[in-house]
Amino acid sequence: MSERPFNSHGNTPAAWTAVTIIMVAFVIGAVAVLTANWVLFWIGGVGGCIVGAVVGKVMSMMGYGQGTAPAEH
């Protein structure tokens, strides 16, 4: 067992980027619903959330994420 506990809070550049993109997309989607602009809702809101998830996963695979296990030294 490792002496350091595994920190799985997602405090990484990949997580921060994904959350930021998804939050902006959510706001765009909310404004689009309030103004009844369904094209903006689907493209900016839903599409933006998908883009945020993909960007987060790609950044994680590039090494900017946390990984699945703590590094052993």
HTML snippet that shows the backbone in 3Dmol.js (N, CA, C, O; Angstrom):
<script src="https://3Dmol.org/build/3Dmol-min.js"></script>
<div id="view" style="width:600px;height:400px;position:relative"></div>
<script>
const pdb = `
ATOM      1  N   MET A   1       0.836  -1.177   0.000  1.00  0.00           N
ATOM      2  CA  MET A   1       0.000   0.000   0.000  1.00  0.00           C
ATOM      3  C   MET A   1       0.879   1.237   0.000  1.00  0.00           C
ATOM      4  O   MET A   1       1.918   1.266   0.659  1.00  0.00           O
ATOM      5  N   SER A   2       0.483   2.211  -0.705  1.00  0.00           N
ATOM      6  CA  SER A   2       1.228   3.448  -0.814  1.00  0.00           C
ATOM      7  C   SER A   2       1.090   4.269   0.470  1.00  0.00           C
ATOM      8  O   SER A   2       0.061   4.225   1.144  1.00  0.00           O
ATOM      9  N   GLU A   3       2.144   5.014   0.791  1.00  0.00           N
ATOM     10  CA  GLU A   3       2.089   5.873   1.966  1.00  0.00           C
ATOM     11  C   GLU A   3       1.242   7.110   1.702  1.00  0.00           C
ATOM     12  O   GLU A   3       0.580   7.624   2.604  1.00  0.00           O
ATOM     13  N   ARG A   4       1.268   7.587   0.448  1.00  0.00           N
ATOM     14  CA  ARG A   4       0.453   8.744   0.068  1.00  0.00           C
ATOM     15  C   ARG A   4      -0.907   8.268  -0.416  1.00  0.00           C
ATOM     16  O   ARG A   4      -0.976   7.376  -1.261  1.00  0.00           O
ATOM     17  N   PRO A   5      -1.997   8.845   0.101  1.00  0.00           N
ATOM     18  CA  PRO A   5      -3.312   8.438  -0.418  1.00  0.00           C
ATOM     19  C   PRO A   5      -3.500   8.943  -1.844  1.00  0.00           C
ATOM     20  O   PRO A   5      -2.981   9.994  -2.221  1.00  0.00           O
ATOM     21  N   PHE A   6      -4.246   8.180  -2.623  1.00  0.00           N
ATOM     22  CA  PHE A   6      -4.525   8.538  -4.015  1.00  0.00           C
ATOM     23  C   PHE A   6      -5.547   9.654  -4.050  1.00  0.00           C
ATOM     24  O   PHE A   6      -6.657   9.507  -3.538  1.00  0.00           O
ATOM     25  N   ASN A   7      -5.177  10.758  -4.647  1.00  0.00           N
ATOM     26  CA  ASN A   7      -6.056  11.924  -4.740  1.00  0.00           C
ATOM     27  C   ASN A   7      -6.845  11.844  -6.041  1.00  0.00           C
ATOM     28  O   ASN A   7      -6.275  11.999  -7.121  1.00  0.00           O
ATOM     29  N   SER A   8      -8.136  11.606  -5.951  1.00  0.00           N
ATOM     30  CA  SER A   8      -8.953  11.452  -7.158  1.00  0.00           C
ATOM     31  C   SER A   8      -9.956  12.583  -7.309  1.00  0.00           C
ATOM     32  O   SER A   8     -11.084  12.350  -7.744  1.00  0.00           O
ATOM     33  N   HIS A   9      -9.570  13.803  -6.959  1.00  0.00           N
ATOM     34  CA  HIS A   9     -10.498  14.919  -7.042  1.00  0.00           C
ATOM     35  C   HIS A   9     -10.526  15.574  -8.415  1.00  0.00           C
ATOM     36  O   HIS A   9     -11.338  16.473  -8.630  1.00  0.00           O
ATOM     37  N   GLY A  10      -9.690  15.174  -9.341  1.00  0.00           N
ATOM     38  CA  GLY A  10      -9.719  15.728 -10.685  1.00  0.00           C
ATOM     39  C   GLY A  10      -9.160  17.128 -10.789  1.00  0.00           C
ATOM     40  O   GLY A  10      -9.601  17.908 -11.633  1.00  0.00           O
ATOM     41  N   ASN A  11      -8.201  17.461  -9.952  1.00  0.00           N
ATOM     42  CA  ASN A  11      -7.606  18.791  -9.965  1.00  0.00           C
ATOM     43  C   ASN A  11      -6.457  18.814 -10.972  1.00  0.00           C
ATOM     44  O   ASN A  11      -5.290  18.916 -10.596  1.00  0.00           O
ATOM     45  N   THR A  12      -6.806  18.717 -12.260  1.00  0.00           N
ATOM     46  CA  THR A  12      -5.817  18.649 -13.335  1.00  0.00           C
ATOM     47  C   THR A  12      -6.198  19.637 -14.434  1.00  0.00           C
ATOM     48  O   THR A  12      -7.347  20.076 -14.495  1.00  0.00           O
ATOM     49  N   PRO A  13      -5.254  19.993 -15.299  1.00  0.00           N
ATOM     50  CA  PRO A  13      -5.591  20.874 -16.424  1.00  0.00           C
ATOM     51  C   PRO A  13      -6.691  20.306 -17.319  1.00  0.00           C
ATOM     52  O   PRO A  13      -7.533  21.053 -17.817  1.00  0.00           O
ATOM     53  N   ALA A  14      -6.687  18.999 -17.525  1.00  0.00           N
ATOM     54  CA  ALA A  14      -7.716  18.383 -18.363  1.00  0.00           C
ATOM     55  C   ALA A  14      -9.101  18.554 -17.739  1.00  0.00           C
ATOM     56  O   ALA A  14     -10.059  18.881 -18.440  1.00  0.00           O
ATOM     57  N   ALA A  15      -9.212  18.338 -16.451  1.00  0.00           N
ATOM     58  CA  ALA A  15     -10.504  18.466 -15.774  1.00  0.00           C
ATOM     59  C   ALA A  15     -10.969  19.914 -15.761  1.00  0.00           C
ATOM     60  O   ALA A  15     -12.140  20.190 -16.021  1.00  0.00           O
ATOM     61  N   TRP A  16     -10.065  20.842 -15.460  1.00  0.00           N
ATOM     62  CA  TRP A  16     -10.445  22.258 -15.423  1.00  0.00           C
ATOM     63  C   TRP A  16     -10.897  22.749 -16.798  1.00  0.00           C
ATOM     64  O   TRP A  16     -11.870  23.496 -16.903  1.00  0.00           O
ATOM     65  N   THR A  17     -10.204  22.338 -17.835  1.00  0.00           N
ATOM     66  CA  THR A  17     -10.573  22.754 -19.188  1.00  0.00           C
ATOM     67  C   THR A  17     -11.931  22.192 -19.580  1.00  0.00           C
ATOM     68  O   THR A  17     -12.773  22.911 -20.117  1.00  0.00           O
ATOM     69  N   ALA A  18     -12.144  20.906 -19.310  1.00  0.00           N
ATOM     70  CA  ALA A  18     -13.419  20.283 -19.652  1.00  0.00           C
ATOM     71  C   ALA A  18     -14.571  20.940 -18.901  1.00  0.00           C
ATOM     72  O   ALA A  18     -15.617  21.215 -19.490  1.00  0.00           O
ATOM     73  N   VAL A  19     -14.393  21.191 -17.623  1.00  0.00           N
ATOM     74  CA  VAL A  19     -15.460  21.801 -16.828  1.00  0.00           C
ATOM     75  C   VAL A  19     -15.747  23.221 -17.303  1.00  0.00           C
ATOM     76  O   VAL A  19     -16.907  23.626 -17.365  1.00  0.00           O
ATOM     77  N   THR A  20     -14.714  23.979 -17.637  1.00  0.00           N
ATOM     78  CA  THR A  20     -14.914  25.348 -18.110  1.00  0.00           C
ATOM     79  C   THR A  20     -15.693  25.372 -19.419  1.00  0.00           C
ATOM     80  O   THR A  20     -16.630  26.155 -19.572  1.00  0.00           O
ATOM     81  N   ILE A  21     -15.309  24.521 -20.359  1.00  0.00           N
ATOM     82  CA  ILE A  21     -16.008  24.462 -21.650  1.00  0.00           C
ATOM     83  C   ILE A  21     -17.465  24.044 -21.454  1.00  0.00           C
ATOM     84  O   ILE A  21     -18.366  24.622 -22.063  1.00  0.00           O
ATOM     85  N   ILE A  22     -17.696  23.046 -20.609  1.00  0.00           N
ATOM     86  CA  ILE A  22     -19.056  22.562 -20.385  1.00  0.00           C
ATOM     87  C   ILE A  22     -19.907  23.614 -19.668  1.00  0.00           C
ATOM     88  O   ILE A  22     -21.095  23.750 -19.962  1.00  0.00           O
ATOM     89  N   MET A  23     -19.309  24.359 -18.731  1.00  0.00           N
ATOM     90  CA  MET A  23     -20.066  25.419 -18.048  1.00  0.00           C
ATOM     91  C   MET A  23     -20.475  26.529 -19.010  1.00  0.00           C
ATOM     92  O   MET A  23     -21.600  27.025 -18.943  1.00  0.00           O
ATOM     93  N   VAL A  24     -19.570  26.921 -19.901  1.00  0.00           N
ATOM     94  CA  VAL A  24     -19.900  27.952 -20.895  1.00  0.00           C
ATOM     95  C   VAL A  24     -21.001  27.431 -21.824  1.00  0.00           C
ATOM     96  O   VAL A  24     -21.931  28.167 -22.153  1.00  0.00           O
ATOM     97  N   ALA A  25     -20.902  26.184 -22.243  1.00  0.00           N
ATOM     98  CA  ALA A  25     -21.923  25.599 -23.112  1.00  0.00           C
ATOM     99  C   ALA A  25     -23.271  25.538 -22.401  1.00  0.00           C
ATOM    100  O   ALA A  25     -24.310  25.760 -23.022  1.00  0.00           O
ATOM    101  N   PHE A  26     -23.259  25.239 -21.106  1.00  0.00           N
ATOM    102  CA  PHE A  26     -24.503  25.187 -20.345  1.00  0.00           C
ATOM    103  C   PHE A  26     -25.159  26.570 -20.289  1.00  0.00           C
ATOM    104  O   PHE A  26     -26.375  26.685 -20.443  1.00  0.00           O
ATOM    105  N   VAL A  27     -24.370  27.601 -20.073  1.00  0.00           N
ATOM    106  CA  VAL A  27     -24.915  28.964 -20.039  1.00  0.00           C
ATOM    107  C   VAL A  27     -25.482  29.347 -21.406  1.00  0.00           C
ATOM    108  O   VAL A  27     -26.559  29.936 -21.497  1.00  0.00           O
ATOM    109  N   ILE A  28     -24.749  29.007 -22.466  1.00  0.00           N
ATOM    110  CA  ILE A  28     -25.250  29.279 -23.818  1.00  0.00           C
ATOM    111  C   ILE A  28     -26.569  28.555 -24.049  1.00  0.00           C
ATOM    112  O   ILE A  28     -27.508  29.128 -24.600  1.00  0.00           O
ATOM    113  N   GLY A  29     -26.640  27.291 -23.627  1.00  0.00           N
ATOM    114  CA  GLY A  29     -27.874  26.526 -23.771  1.00  0.00           C
ATOM    115  C   GLY A  29     -29.023  27.110 -22.963  1.00  0.00           C
ATOM    116  O   GLY A  29     -30.162  27.124 -23.428  1.00  0.00           O
ATOM    117  N   ALA A  30     -28.736  27.593 -21.756  1.00  0.00           N
ATOM    118  CA  ALA A  30     -29.786  28.191 -20.928  1.00  0.00           C
ATOM    119  C   ALA A  30     -30.313  29.479 -21.545  1.00  0.00           C
ATOM    120  O   ALA A  30     -31.521  29.714 -21.561  1.00  0.00           O
ATOM    121  N   VAL A  31     -29.411  30.313 -22.053  1.00  0.00           N
ATOM    122  CA  VAL A  31     -29.842  31.553 -22.720  1.00  0.00           C
ATOM    123  C   VAL A  31     -30.647  31.214 -23.974  1.00  0.00           C
ATOM    124  O   VAL A  31     -31.633  31.884 -24.283  1.00  0.00           O
ATOM    125  N   ALA A  32     -30.231  30.187 -24.684  1.00  0.00           N
ATOM    126  CA  ALA A  32     -30.958  29.796 -25.896  1.00  0.00           C
ATOM    127  C   ALA A  32     -32.369  29.318 -25.577  1.00  0.00           C
ATOM    128  O   ALA A  32     -33.305  29.608 -26.322  1.00  0.00           O
ATOM    129  N   VAL A  33     -32.528  28.590 -24.480  1.00  0.00           N
ATOM    130  CA  VAL A  33     -33.868  28.142 -24.095  1.00  0.00           C
ATOM    131  C   VAL A  33     -34.732  29.329 -23.699  1.00  0.00           C
ATOM    132  O   VAL A  33     -35.907  29.397 -24.060  1.00  0.00           O
ATOM    133  N   LEU A  34     -34.151  30.265 -22.957  1.00  0.00           N
ATOM    134  CA  LEU A  34     -34.925  31.438 -22.529  1.00  0.00           C
ATOM    135  C   LEU A  34     -35.375  32.302 -23.708  1.00  0.00           C
ATOM    136  O   LEU A  34     -36.427  32.939 -23.650  1.00  0.00           O
ATOM    137  N   THR A  35     -34.578  32.323 -24.773  1.00  0.00           N
ATOM    138  CA  THR A  35     -34.939  33.115 -25.953  1.00  0.00           C
ATOM    139  C   THR A  35     -35.598  32.271 -27.041  1.00  0.00           C
ATOM    140  O   THR A  35     -35.878  32.771 -28.130  1.00  0.00           O
ATOM    141  N   ALA A  36     -35.844  31.003 -26.752  1.00  0.00           N
ATOM    142  CA  ALA A  36     -36.465  30.055 -27.690  1.00  0.00           C
ATOM    143  C   ALA A  36     -35.681  29.938 -28.996  1.00  0.00           C
ATOM    144  O   ALA A  36     -36.267  29.835 -30.073  1.00  0.00           O
ATOM    145  N   ASN A  37     -34.376  29.954 -28.892  1.00  0.00           N
ATOM    146  CA  ASN A  37     -33.502  29.787 -30.056  1.00  0.00           C
ATOM    147  C   ASN A  37     -32.982  28.346 -30.040  1.00  0.00           C
ATOM    148  O   ASN A  37     -31.943  28.060 -29.446  1.00  0.00           O
ATOM    149  N   TRP A  38     -33.704  27.461 -30.687  1.00  0.00           N
ATOM    150  CA  TRP A  38     -33.402  26.034 -30.589  1.00  0.00           C
ATOM    151  C   TRP A  38     -32.154  25.639 -31.360  1.00  0.00           C
ATOM    152  O   TRP A  38     -31.476  24.682 -30.987  1.00  0.00           O
ATOM    153  N   VAL A  39     -31.845  26.350 -32.416  1.00  0.00           N
ATOM    154  CA  VAL A  39     -30.607  26.062 -33.157  1.00  0.00           C
ATOM    155  C   VAL A  39     -29.404  26.343 -32.260  1.00  0.00           C
ATOM    156  O   VAL A  39     -28.481  25.531 -32.194  1.00  0.00           O
ATOM    157  N   LEU A  40     -29.407  27.479 -31.574  1.00  0.00           N
ATOM    158  CA  LEU A  40     -28.318  27.806 -30.652  1.00  0.00           C
ATOM    159  C   LEU A  40     -28.260  26.818 -29.496  1.00  0.00           C
ATOM    160  O   LEU A  40     -27.176  26.465 -29.030  1.00  0.00           O
ATOM    161  N   PHE A  41     -29.416  26.373 -29.034  1.00  0.00           N
ATOM    162  CA  PHE A  41     -29.444  25.387 -27.953  1.00  0.00           C
ATOM    163  C   PHE A  41     -28.729  24.102 -28.362  1.00  0.00           C
ATOM    164  O   PHE A  41     -27.886  23.590 -27.626  1.00  0.00           O
ATOM    165  N   TRP A  42     -29.070  23.586 -29.539  1.00  0.00           N
ATOM    166  CA  TRP A  42     -28.485  22.313 -29.956  1.00  0.00           C
ATOM    167  C   TRP A  42     -27.019  22.453 -30.355  1.00  0.00           C
ATOM    168  O   TRP A  42     -26.207  21.582 -30.043  1.00  0.00           O
ATOM    169  N   ILE A  43     -26.676  23.536 -31.039  1.00  0.00           N
ATOM    170  CA  ILE A  43     -25.292  23.693 -31.495  1.00  0.00           C
ATOM    171  C   ILE A  43     -24.396  24.197 -30.361  1.00  0.00           C
ATOM    172  O   ILE A  43     -23.353  23.606 -30.083  1.00  0.00           O
ATOM    173  N   GLY A  44     -24.803  25.286 -29.709  1.00  0.00           N
ATOM    174  CA  GLY A  44     -23.969  25.879 -28.665  1.00  0.00           C
ATOM    175  C   GLY A  44     -24.050  25.169 -27.338  1.00  0.00           C
ATOM    176  O   GLY A  44     -23.033  25.009 -26.662  1.00  0.00           O
ATOM    177  N   GLY A  45     -25.238  24.738 -26.947  1.00  0.00           N
ATOM    178  CA  GLY A  45     -25.425  24.098 -25.651  1.00  0.00           C
ATOM    179  C   GLY A  45     -25.047  22.628 -25.645  1.00  0.00           C
ATOM    180  O   GLY A  45     -24.108  22.220 -24.962  1.00  0.00           O
ATOM    181  N   VAL A  46     -25.774  21.851 -26.399  1.00  0.00           N
ATOM    182  CA  VAL A  46     -25.529  20.405 -26.427  1.00  0.00           C
ATOM    183  C   VAL A  46     -24.206  20.084 -27.122  1.00  0.00           C
ATOM    184  O   VAL A  46     -23.418  19.275 -26.632  1.00  0.00           O
ATOM    185  N   GLY A  47     -23.972  20.722 -28.263  1.00  0.00           N
ATOM    186  CA  GLY A  47     -22.709  20.492 -28.979  1.00  0.00           C
ATOM    187  C   GLY A  47     -21.501  20.912 -28.164  1.00  0.00           C
ATOM    188  O   GLY A  47     -20.471  20.238 -28.177  1.00  0.00           O
ATOM    189  N   GLY A  48     -21.627  22.032 -27.448  1.00  0.00           N
ATOM    190  CA  GLY A  48     -20.526  22.496 -26.607  1.00  0.00           C
ATOM    191  C   GLY A  48     -20.214  21.538 -25.473  1.00  0.00           C
ATOM    192  O   GLY A  48     -19.049  21.347 -25.127  1.00  0.00           O
ATOM    193  N   CYS A  49     -21.242  20.932 -24.887  1.00  0.00           N
ATOM    194  CA  CYS A  49     -21.020  19.942 -23.830  1.00  0.00           C
ATOM    195  C   CYS A  49     -20.279  18.720 -24.369  1.00  0.00           C
ATOM    196  O   CYS A  49     -19.400  18.177 -23.700  1.00  0.00           O
ATOM    197  N   ILE A  50     -20.630  18.298 -25.557  1.00  0.00           N
ATOM    198  CA  ILE A  50     -19.940  17.161 -26.171  1.00  0.00           C
ATOM    199  C   ILE A  50     -18.490  17.520 -26.465  1.00  0.00           C
ATOM    200  O   ILE A  50     -17.588  16.720 -26.217  1.00  0.00           O
ATOM    201  N   VAL A  51     -18.261  18.720 -26.993  1.00  0.00           N
ATOM    202  CA  VAL A  51     -16.896  19.175 -27.270  1.00  0.00           C
ATOM    203  C   VAL A  51     -16.078  19.222 -25.979  1.00  0.00           C
ATOM    204  O   VAL A  51     -14.921  18.802 -25.966  1.00  0.00           O
ATOM    205  N   GLY A  52     -16.663  19.725 -24.905  1.00  0.00           N
ATOM    206  CA  GLY A  52     -15.960  19.791 -23.627  1.00  0.00           C
ATOM    207  C   GLY A  52     -15.553  18.415 -23.122  1.00  0.00           C
ATOM    208  O   GLY A  52     -14.442  18.241 -22.623  1.00  0.00           O
ATOM    209  N   ALA A  53     -16.437  17.444 -23.247  1.00  0.00           N
ATOM    210  CA  ALA A  53     -16.112  16.084 -22.809  1.00  0.00           C
ATOM    211  C   ALA A  53     -14.991  15.489 -23.659  1.00  0.00           C
ATOM    212  O   ALA A  53     -14.087  14.838 -23.134  1.00  0.00           O
ATOM    213  N   VAL A  54     -15.052  15.713 -24.961  1.00  0.00           N
ATOM    214  CA  VAL A  54     -14.018  15.180 -25.854  1.00  0.00           C
ATOM    215  C   VAL A  54     -12.675  15.853 -25.578  1.00  0.00           C
ATOM    216  O   VAL A  54     -11.647  15.179 -25.524  1.00  0.00           O
ATOM    217  N   VAL A  55     -12.674  17.171 -25.405  1.00  0.00           N
ATOM    218  CA  VAL A  55     -11.425  17.893 -25.119  1.00  0.00           C
ATOM    219  C   VAL A  55     -10.816  17.404 -23.812  1.00  0.00           C
ATOM    220  O   VAL A  55      -9.604  17.208 -23.735  1.00  0.00           O
ATOM    221  N   GLY A  56     -11.636  17.206 -22.786  1.00  0.00           N
ATOM    222  CA  GLY A  56     -11.135  16.700 -21.511  1.00  0.00           C
ATOM    223  C   GLY A  56     -10.517  15.322 -21.643  1.00  0.00           C
ATOM    224  O   GLY A  56      -9.465  15.058 -21.060  1.00  0.00           O
ATOM    225  N   LYS A  57     -11.150  14.445 -22.395  1.00  0.00           N
ATOM    226  CA  LYS A  57     -10.625  13.088 -22.581  1.00  0.00           C
ATOM    227  C   LYS A  57      -9.325  13.108 -23.375  1.00  0.00           C
ATOM    228  O   LYS A  57      -8.374  12.408 -23.029  1.00  0.00           O
ATOM    229  N   VAL A  58      -9.279  13.915 -24.448  1.00  0.00           N
ATOM    230  CA  VAL A  58      -8.058  13.999 -25.262  1.00  0.00           C
ATOM    231  C   VAL A  58      -6.911  14.571 -24.435  1.00  0.00           C
ATOM    232  O   VAL A  58      -5.790  14.065 -24.502  1.00  0.00           O
ATOM    233  N   MET A  59      -7.177  15.618 -23.658  1.00  0.00           N
ATOM    234  CA  MET A  59      -6.120  16.185 -22.821  1.00  0.00           C
ATOM    235  C   MET A  59      -5.647  15.181 -21.775  1.00  0.00           C
ATOM    236  O   MET A  59      -4.457  15.121 -21.466  1.00  0.00           O
ATOM    237  N   SER A  60      -6.561  14.402 -21.236  1.00  0.00           N
ATOM    238  CA  SER A  60      -6.186  13.377 -20.270  1.00  0.00           C
ATOM    239  C   SER A  60      -5.294  12.314 -20.912  1.00  0.00           C
ATOM    240  O   SER A  60      -4.329  11.852 -20.304  1.00  0.00           O
ATOM    241  N   MET A  61      -5.626  11.933 -22.143  1.00  0.00           N
ATOM    242  CA  MET A  61      -4.813  10.943 -22.848  1.00  0.00           C
ATOM    243  C   MET A  61      -3.449  11.509 -23.239  1.00  0.00           C
ATOM    244  O   MET A  61      -2.492  10.755 -23.417  1.00  0.00           O
ATOM    245  N   MET A  62      -3.354  12.840 -23.372  1.00  0.00           N
ATOM    246  CA  MET A  62      -2.082  13.483 -23.702  1.00  0.00           C
ATOM    247  C   MET A  62      -1.184  13.636 -22.473  1.00  0.00           C
ATOM    248  O   MET A  62      -0.037  14.067 -22.598  1.00  0.00           O
ATOM    249  N   GLY A  63      -1.686  13.293 -21.303  1.00  0.00           N
ATOM    250  CA  GLY A  63      -0.873  13.383 -20.097  1.00  0.00           C
ATOM    251  C   GLY A  63      -1.213  14.533 -19.188  1.00  0.00           C
ATOM    252  O   GLY A  63      -0.535  14.734 -18.180  1.00  0.00           O
ATOM    253  N   TYR A  64      -2.239  15.295 -19.507  1.00  0.00           N
ATOM    254  CA  TYR A  64      -2.638  16.419 -18.663  1.00  0.00           C
ATOM    255  C   TYR A  64      -3.700  16.021 -17.629  1.00  0.00           C
ATOM    256  O   TYR A  64      -4.174  16.869 -16.874  1.00  0.00           O
ATOM    257  N   GLY A  65      -4.066  14.766 -17.593  1.00  0.00           N
ATOM    258  CA  GLY A  65      -5.029  14.283 -16.619  1.00  0.00           C
ATOM    259  C   GLY A  65      -4.319  13.587 -15.483  1.00  0.00           C
ATOM    260  O   GLY A  65      -3.091  13.610 -15.397  1.00  0.00           O
ATOM    261  N   GLN A  66      -5.091  12.970 -14.613  1.00  0.00           N
ATOM    262  CA  GLN A  66      -4.528  12.349 -13.431  1.00  0.00           C
ATOM    263  C   GLN A  66      -4.073  10.918 -13.672  1.00  0.00           C
ATOM    264  O   GLN A  66      -3.104  10.478 -13.053  1.00  0.00           O
ATOM    265  N   GLY A  67      -4.717  10.204 -14.521  1.00  0.00           N
ATOM    266  CA  GLY A  67      -4.355   8.809 -14.731  1.00  0.00           C
ATOM    267  C   GLY A  67      -5.204   7.903 -13.861  1.00  0.00           C
ATOM    268  O   GLY A  67      -6.124   8.364 -13.186  1.00  0.00           O
ATOM    269  N   THR A  68      -4.899   6.629 -13.877  1.00  0.00           N
ATOM    270  CA  THR A  68      -5.720   5.675 -13.142  1.00  0.00           C
ATOM    271  C   THR A  68      -5.098   5.243 -11.830  1.00  0.00           C
ATOM    272  O   THR A  68      -5.803   4.719 -10.968  1.00  0.00           O
ATOM    273  N   ALA A  69      -3.820   5.442 -11.651  1.00  0.00           N
ATOM    274  CA  ALA A  69      -3.169   5.010 -10.414  1.00  0.00           C
ATOM    275  C   ALA A  69      -2.070   6.008 -10.061  1.00  0.00           C
ATOM    276  O   ALA A  69      -1.526   6.663 -10.949  1.00  0.00           O
ATOM    277  N   PRO A  70      -1.742   6.130  -8.793  1.00  0.00           N
ATOM    278  CA  PRO A  70      -0.667   7.037  -8.412  1.00  0.00           C
ATOM    279  C   PRO A  70       0.681   6.545  -8.915  1.00  0.00           C
ATOM    280  O   PRO A  70       0.908   5.341  -9.036  1.00  0.00           O
ATOM    281  N   ALA A  71       1.562   7.475  -9.205  1.00  0.00           N
ATOM    282  CA  ALA A  71       2.892   7.112  -9.692  1.00  0.00           C
ATOM    283  C   ALA A  71       3.737   6.546  -8.559  1.00  0.00           C
ATOM    284  O   ALA A  71       3.792   7.121  -7.472  1.00  0.00           O
ATOM    285  N   GLU A  72       4.373   5.455  -8.808  1.00  0.00           N
ATOM    286  CA  GLU A  72       5.246   4.821  -7.818  1.00  0.00           C
ATOM    287  C   GLU A  72       6.663   5.298  -8.046  1.00  0.00           C
ATOM    288  O   GLU A  72       7.167   5.241  -9.168  1.00  0.00           O
ATOM    289  N   HIS A  73       7.306   5.765  -7.001  1.00  0.00           N
ATOM    290  CA  HIS A  73       8.688   6.248  -7.118  1.00  0.00           C
ATOM    291  C   HIS A  73       9.630   5.324  -6.411  1.00  0.00           C
ATOM    292  O   HIS A  73      10.838   5.564  -6.400  1.00  0.00           O
TER     293      HIS A  73
END
`;
const viewer = $3Dmol.createViewer("view");
viewer.addModel(pdb, "pdb");
viewer.setStyle({}, {cartoon: {color: "spectrum"}});
viewer.zoomTo();
viewer.render();
</script>
